[in-house]
Amino acid sequence: MNLLRKLDENFEPALIIASVSLIVVLIFTNVILRLFDTTLPWAGELSRYLFVWMVYLGISYGIKKKRHLKVSVLFDILPRKASLVAQIFSDLLFLAYSFVVLYYGYVITAKAISRNQIAPAMEVSVGLLYAALVIGSLLSIIRLLMSINEHCGNWNTSEEAQ
């Protein structure tokens, strides 16, 4: 259980930090190598792959930390219970969107793998890039379900506060 708690807290941030760090190192290395008329041909492509993965992991992390942009004025002016209903509704809309992204991400990933599409510089499957959609949306779905569960748990607390 302790391992699950550590994964819950640190999974996305660790991967995001590792991705940003590696992107910086790769781009910096390529800039320095240009001084010697050479580059790492795969560095730009790997940086783009890492950036895409970082974005989709960041979406999930944003859900967990409740950092996504939203118009919170509505949540602030509503009574506590109505605010909870609005937050749950908002999460349900985001959840539906995440399922759509999951479905189409899976379709695109499967097509890339079945067509044996290969990235030119790294010579790996393009499906690895598109898999970020699948993994990111799965993580988002998990985080949204956790958020909805938290809002439902706060329902009884809101009754006591009124």
N, C-alpha and C positions, 0 to 999 in steps of 0.2 A: 504494500500500500504506500509505503514511503517513496518507493521508486516511481509510482504513478503520480504522486504529488510533485516530485521533482520534475518529471516530464511535463506535467501540467504547467508548472511555473517557468521552466527553462527551455522547452523544446524550440519554440519559434525564435525567441531572442538569441539563443546560441547559434542557430543556423543563419539568422539574419546578420549577426555580427561577423560570423565566419565568412559569409558571402561578401559583405562590404569590404572586409579586410583583404580578401583574396582579389577582389576587383581592383582595389587600390594598388596592391602589389603588382598585379599583372599589367595594369596600365602604366604605372611608374616604370616598371622594367622595360616595357616596350618603348617608352619615351627615351629612356637612357640608351637603349640599344640602337635607336635611330641615329644617335650620334656616331655610331660605328657602321652605319649603312646596313643594318640587319634588324630583323624583328622576329618575334615569336608569331608565326602565322596563325596559330590557334588561339592566341591570347584574347583578341577582340571578340571572337565567337564565344569563347568560354565566359568572358565578361558579360556578354549579352544573355547567355543562358542563366548565369548566376543572378543577373538583375531581374529577369522574369521570375525566377524562383523566389527571390527576395520579396518581390511585390506581392505574390500570392500568399506567401507566409505572413507578410505584413498585414494583409487583410484579416487573416485569422487572428493575429495578435491584437490588431485594432479592435476587433469584436470583444476579445477577452478583457482588454483594458478599458472598453467603452470609450474609445478615442475617435470613432468615426464621426465625420461631420454630419450633423443633423440639426434641425431647427428645434432647439430645446425650449424655446419660449412657450410652446404649447404644453409641454410637460410641466413647466414651472407654474403656469397659471391655473391648470386644472386641479381639482381636488385630488387627494392622494390616490384613491381607488381609480378614478378616471385616468389619472396619469399612468398608473400601472397597466390599465387596459390599453392605453395608447402605446406604451412601450412594448407590450406583448404584441400588439398589432404590427408595430414597426418591425419587430424581430421576425414575425411570421412572414411579412412581405420579403424581407431580406433572405429568409430561409427558402422561400419559393424561388427567388432569384438564384440562390446558391444551388438548388437542385437543377435548375435549367443549365447553369454553367457546368455542373457536374456531368449532366447528360451529354451536352455538346462537346465538352472537354474529352469525355470518354470516346465519343464518336471520332473526333479529330485525331486523338492519340491512336486509336485502333487503326484508322486509315493510314496514318503515317507509318505505323509498324508493319501493317500488311503490305503496303506498297514498297517497303524496304527503303524509305527515304533516309538518306544519309547526309549529315551536315558536311559541307565541303572541307573545312579546315581540320576539324577534330575527328572526322570520320566515325561519328557515333550516330545512332538513330535520332532523327528529329522528334521521334516519339518521346524522347527524354525531355525535350523542351516542352512539348504539349502536356506531358504528365503533370507539370506544375499546376495546370488548370484542375486536374482531377484531385491531386493531393490537397491543393489549396482550398478547393470547394468542400472537400470532405472535412478538412479541419474547421472550415467556417461553419459547416452544418453542425459539427460537434459543439463548437463554441456558442452558436446560436441556441442550440437546445439547452446548453448549460445556463445561458442568460434567461431563457424563457422559464426554466425551472427555478432560477433565483427570483424572478419576478413573481412567480406563483407562490413561492415560499414567503415572499414579503406581503402577500395578500392578507394573511392573518395579522401580521404586524400592523398593517394599515388600519384594520378594524379596531385594534386596541388603541391606536393613536387618536382615533376620532371620538 
